[in-house]
């Protein structure tokens, strides 16, 4: 949608809202639909090709209004999570509209998804142990639990451990292994911890780490977790969007071993912040961790199994209607449009990588798999820190650094909707110009 | 703002967004402002009288754009929380723009605020105990912690205890005490628990309970908590908005003893969902519970004390620009407009109460303090359950019930922006008509 159409459609939407509010007394206060009403009103999958704005907007009255805010908010979310799960070719277990026991939910951020998975894992571990040893005090169990994640994992994983009050151990990674957690390392840590009387219960794998977009080997790690009854959560906050492209989908191989999976369409799939999508293999594992049913939250379909009470799937109680954003984006771009968008960003990153590689003064610090390029001036950390400061002080581009094996590394991330090749070239021109300045000032 | 103005202003806003996006390359990528830049650009308090939409919207370019998304998002939030804190006449300790050590933050829901306060309290308790007994294992401390809340408290309080992995005890309340927690009861439970080797560390007081809008006696409870070094959190999710009116502000007396306080402007202060405002007496208590500082989140002002890193104040990492909603609402209504809005709802609830009291078949089940009326047919729970079902099946009004001292009670809540006296009278007409039907069907 270009600016001209945005102006027109935006104004139509303002009128639609005003009409709704002006005539609200003509609408029923409470919807008159049966559980599951929405699924039959829309296709089972996202469209391949883009649809027009008119097509989408006219469905608001047909699909949403009969179910008003609730249950439409819940039901559209369940179906949109299925649409997206199918785009990602998730195993059927994770799709709600199947005979599986899983499904998807929108969280606010990947941090929350990591925490929710950890809490569900903690609750499952305590239940399993109490089942075989009912007299054991629960706090005695919790104090023995141990969770794992890569030393490259996002800080929110460690933070989730702090919140849940459980040990979280960092699994060391190596540059020679491309900063991926190795099965052998995890296996050894589990054995050592078990020998020391601890109870391994949760492993957070990362697909696309924050520092260098590294990928843990989940095909290797998954079977270990399954054998040890350890909950494997996959955090693919950034990289997950790319898995809608067949050429990037192999990065998700091993998902069949996971208990939960999460990524952020708000990062790279054109859905506005916030929208962090999480799937679980077994709904009952999540619900078991949180369930509270006071009278003022009861409803007729409470125990019917027909409806999803997302309040049991998350930390907050209230919810926003975030699946509307997904519905509009998936239909107006179509799967192909979204794939094109991902591919373009990866191409732009590869273009930047070529520019770096062609310049002998620079080096690439990690494989460029998606839209992130980790690079640095050959030389000291100090000179790279100085370069970064100059770049960011210029306020034309903004880079966020990382540490890889003790080296200070610059990260060039392609992530804006409107980025074109000319922006890449202009950024590189600016970076090399500042690099020259910095290098000329160096003492010889 | 009426519908005609909404249409005009909404369309202007669409153009403003389109203009911004079309000319985005002319703007700096990173803002060039000093920490605290925003506070001096706007008044220290919300206006008494309403301002025009033009006044507010022209400040976007002047106040927000120089600070872009960040730090404007953070700084406006801090100042808006001060504005709202001053409307509530919170003690200076809770206001960031003073010499105090506290301040405010926007959470998504009251559930999150309760949890964040509980986690901060847990962390403070553990630190205090370790300070006097450094060899004591941390898990041994956690397993002895005990938190308290009213048996009338929202279910999210109990849930926060589950998430944090600590004991949460319900304090019994009585109808004769208007369902408020009594100081004597809390004091006795604390003494018993201490005698049993437990460590009391957190009390969640409720001002305006969900079932009946009851108010815990915080002037009595606060000193007990302070003396025992128990964190007192106040959950006023619904009732908090009313405290901007001098006649309702006494309900908040005792706030001077609290460590944290929360309510939901998205419930009753015309700010769209979500916006749950939380204040703490000591910023460092919250930050101590969550702080994580990886390189990719570091910034120049990290240790300066000049900036607020709200990511240390909450569960998620990412944040939305929710303070814009507060800024627009506070200015376009003015404090007086907001007070009028609260007062009108309370008057409408009192009008409904009078209608109930004038009908001998009905009884009022709890004091009507704000916009909630708890009522029932004199008679069995069954007849009231039947009546509720008839009312809700009619889909003209929607009531949510509660249990009070074993009685099934109907709750009439005035909470929509456009509710007028005619809606109250129409609702009562409908309720009495259905009550007659139900009573005629009763076996005699």
Interface residues (C-beta under 8 A of the other chain):
Chain A: X3 X6 X7 X10 X11 X13 X14 X15 X17 X18 X21 X22 X24 X28 X29 X30 X31 X32 X108 X109 X110 X111 X112 X115 X119 X122 X137 X139 X140 X142 X143 X154 X155 X156 X158 X159 X162 X163 X164 X165 X210 X211 X266 X273 X274 X289 X290 X292 X293 X294 X295 X296 X297 X315 X316 X317 X318 X320 X392 X395 X396 X397 X398 X400 X401 X402 X403 X411 X418
Chain B: X3 X6 X7 X10 X11 X13 X14 X15 X17 X18 X21 X22 X24 X28 X29 X30 X31 X32 X108 X109 X110 X111 X112 X115 X119 X122 X137 X139 X140 X142 X143 X154 X155 X156 X158 X159 X162 X163 X164 X165 X210 X211 X266 X273 X274 X289 X290 X292 X293 X294 X295 X296 X297 X315 X316 X317 X318 X320 X392 X395 X396 X397 X398 X400 X401 X402 X403 X411 X418
